[in-house]
Amino acid sequence: MSNRKSDVEVFDVAVVGGGASGCATAYNLAMAGASVVVLERHDLNTEASGRNAGSLHGQIQHEPFLEEGEEWARAWIPALRFLADSLEIWDGLSDELGTDLEVAKRGGILVADDPAQLPAIERKVAIENSAGIDSRMLSASEIRELAPWLTTDAVGGELCPIEGKANPLLVAPAFAQRATDRGAVLRAGSPVEGFREEGGLHYLRTPRGEVAARTVVLAGGDGMPALARHFGIDLPISSGAVQVSVTERMEPMVSHLVYYAGGKLTFKQAKAGTLLIGGGWPARQNAAGEWVVNPESLRANLAMAVRIAPSIADISLLRTWVGIGNGTPDHSPIIGAVPGRPRVILGFYPYMGFTAAPLMGRVLTDLVLERDPGRDLTPFAPDRF
């Protein structure tokens, strides 16, 4: 239980960030008996964790593979294993949290429509196999057998069997509910405006007053650079506004998480029957500096989707929205204590943080409780840059 010191609430842990990773951390800490407060500057699950398209990734993403090369991909294997291990947790997460998270893991397919795309995919599959991911190449007939709706131009591709999808609107709230059931305190609308240390405690200043905690976990996604600067560390986390679209409901058609080897495209079909179409196309800023939908990106994204799945051309688009995608220079996560601050712990997974969230919650809990997280976190050290 929390206690009070000079009228300031004192918790074992203050988690800054109310997305999937922050709420997963609060849940695991509360289950371990720690007193926890979650401080979120907006409402829970309103930023990247709730605005993404719900993809569960388990392969090396093709675009950075082409851009960064094989040496980068081999160095990225620890981050890939992190995703794969988190995907195992997803299998039982609905039962664990008592909520149907609409998890479906029927695999991901990377579609090639040009024979020149296949050698790079084959090299990527070999590196994934070396990391224990059972990806395999698909011939033209095999990929169309798996996805008969595909364009007849498909010449082959890749199947990554561990990938899938979940509902991003449900995951962080489910973690949060179970955390509060175990005594965690959630405070939305509480941006952290400052930190100070006194008497072995960290004091976090918010518009609603100060909160004290013995340990601080920073899991604030897009807000991580500003939060980390309070502790003297500059995190090279980039931010970019990208957009996702959803169509009207249609009969079940797409079973897999789908990528395209020729450009920015991901799409999948949600449990409700809608198609979610994305791929990292950039949004734009309006005159007021607000991120809004970029019509040029939308047209290009939809044209690419229709190229791969011609039968969706007549489906109506319902909505397009903007979310924030955050990255690191090496595409790997940042996990560990701030140098010289062992009780201030950072947790951030770039681009695919939704997939990583269940394991991130467990690993950050292990670090807080000074337990062995069961993996080498050196590749993710905050001071590696």
Protein Blocks (a to p, Z undefined) as FASTA:
>chain_A
ZZdeehiacdfbdcedjbfklmmmmmmmmmnopacddddfbdghklmmlmmgoiacfbdc
fklmmmnommlmmmmmmmmmmmmmmmmmmmmmmmmnopaehiacebjadddfbfklmmmm
mmmmmmmmmnopacdcddfklmmmmmmmbcfkbgbdcddfkbccddfklmmmmmmmmmmm
nopacdehiacfbdcdeehiacdddfkbpcddfbdcdfehjmmmmmmmmnopacdddddd
dddddddddddfblbdcddfkbccdddddfkopacdeehpacdddfkopacddfklmmmm
mmmmmmmmmmlmmpccfbdcdddddddfklpacedddehiakbccdddehjlmmmmmmmm
mmmmmmmnopaehiafklmgfklZZ
